Amino acid sequence: MRREKVSLTQASRDAGISPRTVTRWGKAALQKQKNGKYAAKKSDSLLRLVMIPTPDGPRDIAVKGSKQVTLLAEYWNALHRYLQTGDSSQLKKFQGKHIRDANGVDIPLSVDLSSLNRLGSAGVLSFESLYARTT
């Protein structure tokens, strides 16, 4: 709803679940407006399981909040741009940045090109989704 600016009804239809289910589980990310309709808040504190690249390879972590996930998604985009084109300019803005997991532990975002090249060559940095697999 936040990114694509769609209604609760449309977002729930796209996800294949009822609007009632969305409001029950995602209420912390929604705000009821004066007209009775729900809109997405600018940010939220929902718990998400995501994948973060580390020098040892991708790792699944739990994070709280859309801001952490947005930062991680921007990092993944910069990382993929580097691996596809060799242009590391977008990775430089992540120097010294970290993602804080749900336990409050800071996990640094790696900008070490040699380790990223090694992981990229091994094929462990390709992903279909930022979100971790749940099986």
FENRA-V967657 format. One record per run of one state. SS is the DSSP state (alpha for helix, beta for strand, coil for the rest). FROM is the first residue (numbers start at 0). TO is the last residue. Records with the same first field share a line. If there is no record, write none. Layout:
SS=FROM-TO + FROM-TO
This chain:
coil=0-6 + 15-17 + 32-36 + 40-45 + 54-55 + 64-64 + 85-89 + 94-96 + 100-104 + 108-111 + 122-129 + 131-134
alpha=7-14 + 18-28 + 65-84 + 90-93 + 112-121
beta=29-31 + 37-39 + 46-53 + 56-63 + 97-99 + 105-107 + 130-130
